[in-house]
Amino acid sequence: MPAKRSPARRPTMKDIARRAGVSESAVSFALNGRPGVSEVTRDRVRRVAEQLGWRPSTAARQLSGEGAATVGLVVARPADTLGVDSFFLQLISGIQEVLAERHLGLLFQVVEDVDAECAVYRRWWAEHRVDGVLVVDPRTDDPRPDLLDELGLPAVVIGGVPDARHPGLSTVWADDAGAMAAVVDQLSALGHRRIVHIAGLPGLAHTERRIRTLRAEAERRGLAEVRSVTTDYSDAEGAAVTRRVLSQGTPPTALVYDNDVMAVAGVAAAAELGFSVPADVSVVAWEDSALCRMVKPWLSALSRDTVEFGRTAAKELTALLDGGPARTVRVPVPRLIERESTGVARGT
């Protein structure tokens, strides 16, 4: 049997004291910014600590009241849909970029539903595991803001809208309604009157905003054959709904998908049924990504800087941790990039 590996020994304050030629109490004062040592000694201790690679332990930080140096992110979505979701991958990249600059860790967990997410927040709070949290996928009937207020846990809601009932929570949001209105405006200009929106999870605030906007824009233009169908965001459901709506007696001439994965799956499903994109049906993806440019035809898509979205959210959370006030920050409206998958409606 191979020998069990022993963990590497971490440098301690005793090691720093021995190398710097001072007492352990002087090291503690110097590293924690407390009075009791001269600036010369403080500088020498910090240099030695850096040379030895010393870092304060999380447990020690918690005991001293300095916090966990970690923020939390819980996602209540089917785990098998996250691995191919470009939005979350880019969002987390932006978040991590800012946290790394502050030497903060990210504690990430996937759960089945919002009740399980709330249980995680309660546990993290009780165990002092995180200093604050980033909240995604706001719901229309959402218990999380009340809970976070109750716990006093600093939080930033990503994708929500300003809520006067929770002034202690920061919000970073994009105008989904404005983006959907732009899509309907363009499709209407191309002569499309039968439009199906293949939406994401029901109950999510942004899903409901997009559905309401689609309905309102259709009514304003007198488009009677416009509707939304909710899914779990997966390629399987995107393809299944595409087959169902295109197999109707009077199929839609335009399909709007709530993410890039469903749009790509939808193009393949349409081709299986003998529909040509865009000659027979136009396709728009909500999230632009490399996937949209890896299929034929290239997909028209709503584009935004999702990495910057994540950076903005993380910066707002670190501002809260630094004692700043809660704020509402609006990021730019996603813009429609027209490519090869949209064209004039058949029969126009």
URBELRA-V715944 format. One record per residue. N is the residue number from 1. RES is the residue in three letters. PSI is psi in whole degrees, -180 to 180 (* if undefined). OMEGA is omega as a letter, one per 20 degrees, with the letter a starting at -180 (NA if undefined). D_LAST is the distance of its C-alpha to the last C-alpha in whole Angstrom. Layout:
n res psi omega d_last
N RES PSI OMEGA D_LAST
N RES PSI OMEGA D_LAST
//
This chain:
n res psi omega d_last
1 MET 136 r 75
2 PRO 148 r 74
3 ALA 141 r 75
4 LYS 133 a 73
5 ARG 138 r 72
6 SER 141 r 73
7 PRO 146 r 71
8 ALA 144 r 72
9 ARG 130 r 74
10 ARG 144 r 73
11 PRO 146 a 75
12 THR 172 r 76
13 MET -31 r 78
14 LYS -40 r 81
15 ASP -42 a 80
16 ILE -44 a 79
17 ALA -43 a 82
18 ARG -44 a 84
19 ARG -37 a 82
20 ALA -12 r 82
21 GLY 35 r 86
22 VAL 175 r 85
23 SER 162 r 85
24 GLU -36 r 83
25 SER -36 r 83
26 ALA -38 r 82
27 VAL -44 r 79
28 SER -45 r 78
29 PHE -44 a 78
30 ALA -44 a 77
31 LEU -24 a 74
32 ASN 7 r 73
33 GLY 27 a 73
34 ARG 153 r 76
35 PRO 164 r 79
36 GLY -8 r 83
37 VAL 156 r 82
38 SER 162 r 82
39 GLU -32 r 79
40 VAL -46 r 81
41 THR -41 a 81
42 ARG -45 r 78
43 ASP -42 a 76
44 ARG -42 r 79
45 VAL -44 a 78
46 ARG -37 r 74
47 ARG -43 r 74
48 VAL -42 r 76
49 ALA -41 r 74
50 GLU -42 r 71
51 GLN -37 a 73
52 LEU -9 a 73
53 GLY 28 a 70
54 TRP 139 r 71
55 ARG 144 r 68
56 PRO 140 r 69
57 SER 154 r 68
58 THR -42 a 65
59 ALA -42 r 68
60 ALA -40 r 70
61 ARG -43 a 68
62 GLN -44 a 67
63 LEU -32 a 71
64 SER 0 r 71
65 GLY 14 a 68
66 GLU -7 a 66
67 GLY 177 a 63
68 ALA -8 a 61
69 ALA 33 a 60
70 THR 143 r 57
71 VAL 157 a 53
72 GLY 151 r 51
73 LEU 120 r 48
74 VAL 134 r 47
75 VAL 120 r 44
76 ALA 77 r 43
77 ARG 161 r 40
78 PRO 126 a 41
79 ALA -33 a 42
80 ASP -9 r 41
81 THR -15 a 37
82 LEU -33 a 39
83 GLY -24 a 40
84 VAL 9 a 36
85 ASP 105 a 35
86 SER -30 a 35
87 PHE -50 a 35
88 PHE -38 r 38
89 LEU -44 r 40
90 GLN -39 r 39
91 LEU -47 a 40
92 ILE -34 r 43
93 SER -45 r 44
94 GLY -41 r 43
95 ILE -49 a 46
96 GLN -34 r 48
97 GLU -44 a 48
98 VAL -43 a 50
99 LEU -37 a 52
100 ALA -37 r 53
101 GLU -29 a 54
102 ARG 6 a 56
103 HIS 39 r 58
104 LEU 141 r 56
105 GLY 161 r 55
106 LEU 119 r 52
107 LEU 114 a 53
108 PHE 135 r 50
109 GLN 140 r 49
110 VAL 131 a 47
111 VAL 171 a 47
112 GLU -37 a 46
113 ASP 179 a 45
114 VAL -34 r 46
115 ASP -43 r 49
116 ALA -36 r 50
117 GLU -44 r 49
118 CYS -38 r 51
119 ALA -38 r 54
120 VAL -44 r 54
121 TYR -43 r 54
122 ARG -42 a 57
123 ARG -45 r 59
124 TRP -42 a 58
125 TRP -46 a 59
126 ALA -34 a 62
127 GLU 2 a 63
128 HIS 38 a 62
129 ARG -31 a 60
130 VAL 156 r 57
131 ASP -21 a 57
132 GLY 173 a 54
133 VAL 154 r 51
134 LEU 125 a 47
135 VAL 125 r 45
136 VAL 167 r 41
137 ASP 60 r 39
138 PRO 143 a 40
139 ARG 161 r 39
140 THR -34 r 38
141 ASP 89 a 42
142 ASP 117 r 44
143 PRO -10 a 47
144 ARG -42 r 48
145 PRO -42 r 48
146 ASP -42 a 51
147 LEU -45 a 53
148 LEU -36 r 53
149 ASP -44 a 54
150 GLU -42 a 57
151 LEU -20 a 58
152 GLY 27 a 57
153 LEU 121 r 56
154 PRO 136 a 54
155 ALA 149 r 50
156 VAL 126 r 47
157 VAL 122 a 43
158 ILE 119 r 41
159 GLY 4 r 37
160 GLY -173 r 39
161 VAL 158 a 38
162 PRO 135 a 41
163 ASP 108 a 44
164 ALA -18 a 47
165 ARG -16 a 48
166 HIS 69 a 49
167 PRO -14 a 50
168 GLY -7 a 52
169 LEU 135 r 49
170 SER 153 a 47
171 THR 135 r 43
172 VAL 121 a 41
173 TRP 158 r 37
174 ALA 155 a 34
175 ASP 86 r 31
176 ASP -35 a 29
177 ALA -44 r 27
178 GLY -37 r 26
179 ALA -44 r 25
180 MET -39 r 23
181 ALA -39 r 21
182 ALA -38 r 20
183 VAL -48 a 18
184 VAL -39 r 16
185 ASP -45 a 16
186 GLN -44 a 15
187 LEU -38 r 12
188 SER -40 r 11
189 ALA -26 r 11
190 LEU 2 r 8
191 GLY 9 a 6
192 HIS 126 r 8
193 ARG -14 r 10
194 ARG 103 a 12
195 ILE 132 r 14
196 VAL 128 r 18
197 HIS 113 r 21
198 ILE 96 a 23
199 ALA 176 r 26
200 GLY -149 a 30
201 LEU 134 r 33
202 PRO 150 r 33
203 GLY -19 r 36
204 LEU 139 a 35
205 ALA -41 a 35
206 HIS -32 r 32
207 THR -47 a 30
208 GLU -36 r 31
209 ARG -42 r 30
210 ARG -42 r 26
211 ILE -46 r 26
212 ARG -42 a 27
213 THR -43 r 25
214 LEU -46 a 21
215 ARG -46 a 22
216 ALA -43 r 23
217 GLU -36 r 20
218 ALA -44 r 18
219 GLU -39 a 20
220 ARG -31 a 20
221 ARG 0 a 16
222 GLY 30 r 16
223 LEU 107 a 15
224 ALA -24 a 17
225 GLU 62 r 16
226 VAL 131 a 17
227 ARG 171 r 20
228 SER 147 r 23
229 VAL 124 a 25
230 THR 153 r 28
231 THR -175 r 30
232 ASP 14 a 33
233 TYR -1 a 31
234 SER 159 r 32
235 ASP -35 a 31
236 ALA -46 a 32
237 GLU -35 r 30
238 GLY -43 r 27
239 ALA -41 a 26
240 ALA -44 r 28
241 VAL -38 r 25
242 THR -49 r 22
243 ARG -41 a 23
244 ARG -47 a 24
245 VAL -30 r 20
246 LEU -15 r 18
247 SER 0 r 21
248 GLN 163 a 20
249 GLY -43 r 18
250 THR 89 a 15
251 PRO 160 r 15
252 PRO 157 r 13
253 THR -5 r 11
254 ALA 140 r 13
255 LEU 131 r 17
256 VAL 119 a 19
257 TYR 144 a 23
258 ASP -4 r 26
259 ASN 171 a 28
260 ASP -35 a 27
261 VAL -46 r 29
262 MET -36 a 27
263 ALA -44 r 24
264 VAL -44 r 25
265 ALA -35 r 27
266 GLY -39 r 23
267 VAL -43 r 22
268 ALA -41 r 25
269 ALA -39 r 24
270 ALA -42 r 20
271 ALA -39 r 22
272 GLU -34 a 24
273 LEU 0 r 22
274 GLY 14 r 20
275 PHE 133 r 17
276 SER 136 r 16
277 VAL 123 j 16
278 PRO 9 a 13
279 ALA -42 a 11
280 ASP -35 a 11
281 VAL 133 r 12
282 SER 151 a 13
283 VAL 134 r 17
284 VAL 132 r 19
285 ALA 140 a 23
286 TRP -44 a 25
287 GLU 119 r 28
288 ASP 144 r 28
289 SER 178 r 30
290 ALA -31 r 31
291 LEU -38 a 30
292 CYS -18 a 26
293 ARG 14 r 27
294 MET 1 r 29
295 VAL 163 r 26
296 LYS 123 j 24
297 PRO 160 r 21
298 TRP 142 a 23
299 LEU 133 r 21
300 SER 141 a 20
301 ALA 156 r 23
302 LEU 126 a 25
303 SER 140 r 28
304 ARG 165 r 31
305 ASP 88 a 35
306 THR -33 r 36
307 VAL -43 r 39
308 GLU -34 r 40
309 PHE -46 r 39
310 GLY -41 r 42
311 ARG -45 a 44
312 THR -45 r 43
313 ALA -45 a 44
314 ALA -38 r 47
315 LYS -38 r 49
316 GLU -37 r 48
317 LEU -43 r 50
318 THR -31 r 53
319 ALA -40 r 53
320 LEU -41 a 54
321 LEU -27 r 56
322 ASP 2 r 58
323 GLY 7 a 59
324 GLY 167 a 56
325 PRO 157 r 54
326 ALA 144 a 51
327 ARG 163 r 48
328 THR 123 a 44
329 VAL 128 r 42
330 ARG 127 r 38
331 VAL 164 a 36
332 PRO 149 r 33
333 VAL 133 r 30
334 PRO 137 a 28
335 ARG 145 a 26
336 LEU 123 r 22
337 ILE 115 a 22
338 GLU 128 r 19
339 ARG -140 a 20
340 GLU -10 a 18
341 SER 1 r 17
342 THR 138 r 14
343 GLY -176 a 11
344 VAL 139 a 7
345 ALA 142 r 6
346 ARG 131 r 6
347 GLY -1 a 4
348 THR * NA 0
//
